[in-house]
């Protein structure tokens, strides 16, 4: 009769113990790994919440500042159209901020910087508007005194009335100038205007262009971002003037545009979907006849403003 465990049973027991210890070790590793992962996730979520909170606070502060500017400009008799446009955009940004899944701290930092720059510019304009309104108040007091003198001195009545009309006209002109300045601030700008020639096969030729090798012109430029400009389709007109000052005008594509109370001929126009992100735009002009040798000027117009210019040379 055997009194101990057989070698096979002992080996089986040892293997079972080893497997059990390995399982325990694996469970421990998975537990601590999961715990660490949850900790990192909590830290990331906490950081995201902090960024959202800071961004919301800044946007709320800008909103309050805009309301104050709107109220003051309105009280001073200035135009609040562009301020209200920026306020509308700000409310859209605040609404989008609630969608945390698409939140980008970097993107909102850029937006906040643009808003702060806009507020600083408006504050500078307000300083001038306050000064001008102070002058207007002083002028109005003077006008009242002059009017009283006119009533008591009939012999100078005609002269005094003419003086009053002149001053009212000057005040109206000043207000119109202020409105024009605000409108100019929202105008597009075209920078880095470059002109290259394209062969009939589409190959680009830079520098001085050779007439026989150029089939059409490619004019490229950049539209810098502008928080005051609306993001919509912009009609851009291009004028190409030869060395004699004549406008290259393809009657099928060209026509006339209004600028500075004048009718100007243009070479080609194009609709540009303005995205307010320093976008590059390319415009093309198909050669209808041989180019003269010399320097050509290129001018770009949009919404009644000249937004950029460039030049190129044809041998």
C-alpha positions in Angstrom: 0.0 0.0 0.0 1.4 3.4 -1.1 1.7 6.1 1.6 2.6 9.3 -0.3 1.6 11.3 -3.3 2.7 10.0 -6.6 5.1 12.0 -8.7 2.4 12.8 -11.3 0.1 14.2 -8.7 2.9 16.4 -7.2 3.7 17.8 -10.7 0.1 18.5 -11.4 -0.2 20.4 -8.1 2.9 22.4 -8.8 1.6 23.3 -12.3 -1.8 24.3 -10.8 -0.1 26.6 -8.3 2.1 28.3 -11.0 -1.0 28.8 -13.2 -2.9 30.3 -10.2 -0.1 32.7 -9.3 0.2 33.8 -13.0 -3.5 34.4 -13.1 -3.3 36.5 -9.9 -0.4 38.5 -11.3 -2.2 39.1 -14.6 -5.4 40.3 -12.8 -3.3 42.6 -10.6 -1.5 44.1 -13.7 -4.8 44.6 -15.5 -6.4 46.2 -12.3 -3.6 48.7 -11.8 -3.3 49.4 -15.5 -7.0 50.2 -15.7 -6.7 52.4 -12.6 -3.8 54.4 -14.1 -5.7 54.8 -17.4 -8.8 56.1 -15.5 -6.6 58.6 -13.6 -5.1 59.9 -16.8 -8.5 60.2 -18.4 -9.8 62.1 -15.4 -6.9 64.5 -15.6 -7.5 65.1 -19.3 -11.2 65.7 -18.7 -10.4 68.1 -15.9 -8.0 70.0 -18.1 -10.7 70.2 -20.9 -13.3 71.5 -18.4 -10.8 74.2 -17.2 -10.1 75.3 -20.7 -13.8 75.5 -21.5 -14.4 77.5 -18.3 -11.6 80.0 -19.0 -12.7 80.4 -22.7 -16.4 81.0 -21.7 -15.3 83.6 -19.1 -13.2 85.5 -21.7 -16.1 85.4 -24.3 -18.6 86.6 -21.6 -16.2 89.5 -20.8 -15.9 90.4 -24.4 -19.7 90.3 -24.8 -20.1 92.8 -21.9 -17.4 95.1 -23.4 -19.2 95.0 -26.8 -22.6 95.9 -25.1 -20.9 98.9 -23.4 -19.3 100.0 -26.7 -22.7 99.7 -28.6 -24.5 101.7 -25.9 -21.8 104.5 -25.9 -21.5 104.7 -29.7 -25.3 104.8 -30.0 -25.5 107.6 -27.4 -22.8 109.6 -29.3 -24.7 109.2 -32.5 -22.3 106.9 -34.3 -23.0 103.8 -36.4 -23.4 100.5 -34.5 -23.9 98.3 -37.5 -20.4 96.7 -37.4 -20.4 96.4 -33.6 -23.7 94.5 -33.8 -22.3 92.3 -36.6 -19.4 91.3 -34.3 -21.8 90.8 -31.4 -23.8 88.4 -33.5 -20.7 86.4 -34.5 -19.6 86.4 -30.8 -23.0 84.9 -29.8 -22.5 82.2 -32.4 -19.1 81.4 -31.0 -20.5 81.2 -27.5 -23.3 78.8 -28.7 -20.7 76.6 -30.5 -18.6 76.6 -27.3 -21.4 74.5 -25.7 -20.6 71.7 -28.1 -17.6 70.4 -26.1 -16.9 67.6 -28.6 -15.7 70.1 -31.2 -14.0 72.5 -28.8 -10.5 73.6 -29.7 -8.7 75.9 -27.2 -6.2 77.0 -29.9 -9.0 78.0 -32.3 -10.9 80.0 -29.6 -7.6 81.7 -28.4 -7.2 83.0 -32.0 -10.9 84.2 -32.0 -10.5 85.9 -28.6 -7.4 87.7 -29.8 -9.3 89.0 -32.9 -12.1 90.2 -30.7 -9.7 91.9 -28.3 -7.9 93.6 -31.2 -11.3 94.8 -32.6 -12.3 96.2 -29.2 -9.0 98.0 -28.9 -9.5 99.6 -32.4 -13.1 100.6 -31.5 -11.8 102.2 -28.3 -9.4 104.3 -30.3 -12.3 105.4 -32.6 -14.5 106.1 -29.5 -11.8 108.5 -28.1 -12.0 110.5 -31.3 -15.8 110.3 -31.3 -16.0 111.5 -27.7 -13.7 114.5 -28.6 -15.7 115.3 -31.7 -19.0 115.1 -29.7 -17.5 117.4 -27.1 -16.7 119.8 -29.8 -20.2 119.5 -31.2 -21.7 120.3 -27.8 -19.5 123.4 -27.6 -20.5 124.4 -31.1 -24.2 123.9 -30.3 -23.9 126.2 -27.2 -22.2 128.8 -29.5 -25.0 128.4 -32.0 -27.6 129.0 -29.3 -25.9 132.2 -28.2 -25.6 133.4 -31.8 -29.2 132.7 -32.4 -30.2 134.8 -29.3 -28.1 137.6 -30.7 -29.8 137.3 -34.1 -33.2 137.7 -32.5 -32.1 140.9 -30.7 -30.2 142.3 -33.6 -32.4 142.2 -36.7 -29.8 143.9 -38.8 -27.5 140.8 -38.6 -30.2 138.2 -38.9 -29.4 137.1 -42.5 -25.7 136.8 -41.9 -26.2 134.7 -38.7 -28.6 132.3 -40.5 -26.1 131.7 -43.2 -23.5 130.9 -40.5 -25.8 128.4 -38.8 -26.5 126.6 -42.0 -22.8 126.3 -42.8 -21.9 124.9 -39.4 -24.8 122.3 -39.6 -23.5 121.2 -43.0 -20.0 120.8 -41.5 -21.3 118.6 -38.7 -23.3 116.4 -41.1 -20.1 116.0 -43.2 -18.1 115.0 -40.2 -20.7 112.3 -39.3 -20.6 111.0 -42.9 -16.8 110.8 -42.7 -17.1 108.7 -39.5 -19.5 106.3 -41.2 -17.2 105.9 -44.2 -14.2 105.1 -41.9 -16.2 102.3 -40.3 -17.2 100.9 -43.7 -13.6 101.0 -44.9 -12.6 98.8 -42.0 -14.7 95.9 -43.3 -13.2 96.1 -46.8 -11.2 93.2 -48.3 -7.5 93.4 -48.9 -5.6 91.5 -51.6 -1.9 91.0 -50.9 1.1 89.3 -52.5 -0.3 89.7 -56.0 1.7 87.5 -58.4 1.3 87.1 -62.2 2.6 84.1 -64.2 2.1 83.1 -67.8 0.6 79.8 -68.9 1.4 78.0 -72.1 -1.3 76.3 -74.2 -0.3 73.1 -72.3 -0.7 74.7 -68.9 3.0 75.1 -68.1 3.8 78.1 -65.9 6.3 80.8 -67.0 7.5 83.2 -64.3 9.5 86.5 -64.5 9.5 88.4 -67.8 6.9 86.8 -70.1 7.5 86.1 -73.8 4.4 87.0 -75.9 4.6 84.0 -78.2 4.9 81.5 -75.4 2.0 82.8 -73.3 -1.5 81.5 -73.9 -3.2 83.0 -70.8 -2.3 84.8 -67.5 -2.7 83.4 -64.0 -3.1 86.1 -61.3 -2.7 84.8 -57.7 -3.2 86.7 -54.5 -4.1 86.2 -50.8 -7.2 87.6 -49.0 -6.0 88.1 -45.3 -8.5 87.4 -42.6 -10.7 90.3 -41.4 -13.1 89.9 -38.4 -15.2 92.8 -39.8 -15.7 91.2 -43.2 -18.7 89.0 -43.8 -18.1 85.4 -44.9 -20.0 85.2 -48.2 -19.5 85.3 -51.9 -17.5 88.3 -53.0 -17.4 89.7 -56.6 -13.8 90.4 -57.5 -13.0 92.5 -60.6 -9.6 92.4 -62.3 -8.3 95.2 -64.6 -5.2 94.4 -66.7 -3.7 97.6 -68.3 -1.2 97.4 -71.1 1.9 99.7 -71.3 -0.2 102.5 -72.9 -2.8 102.4 -70.1 -5.5 100.6 -72.2 -7.6 98.0 -70.4 -7.4 94.4 -71.8 -11.2 93.8 -72.2 -12.7 90.6 -73.4 -16.2 91.7 -74.3 -17.5 88.2 -73.5 -16.1 88.4 -69.9 -15.3 92.0 -69.2 -17.5 95.1 -68.7 -17.5 98.1 -66.4 -17.4 98.6 -62.7 -18.1 101.6 -60.4 -15.3 103.0 -58.5 -14.9 106.5 -57.0 -18.0 107.8 -58.9 -16.5 106.5 -62.2 -17.2 103.8 -64.7 -14.1 101.7 -65.2 -13.5 98.9 -67.7 -12.4 95.6 -66.3 -10.8 92.5 -67.9 -12.5 89.7 -66.0 -14.6 89.1 -62.8 -14.9 86.2 -60.5 -17.1 85.1 -57.6 -14.9 84.3 -54.5 -16.4 82.4 -51.5 -14.6 84.5 -48.8 -13.7 82.2 -45.9 -11.7 84.7 -43.7 -8.7 82.4 -43.3 -5.9 84.0 -45.4 -7.1 82.1 -48.5 -5.3 82.1 -51.8 -7.3 83.0 -54.9 -6.3 82.4 -58.6 -7.9 84.3 -61.5 -7.2 83.7 -65.2 -7.2 85.8 -68.3 -7.2 84.2 -71.7 -5.1 86.1 -74.3 -7.3 87.4 -77.1 -4.5 89.1 -79.1 -0.8 89.5 -78.9 0.6 91.4 -75.9 2.6 94.5 -76.5 6.1 94.6 -75.0 6.5 96.5 -71.8 5.1 96.7 -68.2 1.5 95.8 -67.5 -0.4 96.8 -64.3 -3.0 94.7 -62.6 -5.7 96.2 -60.3 -8.2 94.3 -58.2 -11.6 95.7 -57.0 -14.4 94.4 -54.7 -17.5 96.0 -53.1 -16.5 99.4 -54.4 -12.9 99.4 -53.1 -9.6 98.9 -54.8 -8.3 95.9 -52.8 -4.9 95.3 -54.4 -2.5 95.7 -57.3 0.4 94.1 -59.1 2.4 94.2 -62.3 4.3 92.0 -64.9 6.5 92.6 -67.9 6.2 91.2 -71.4 9.3 91.1 -73.7 
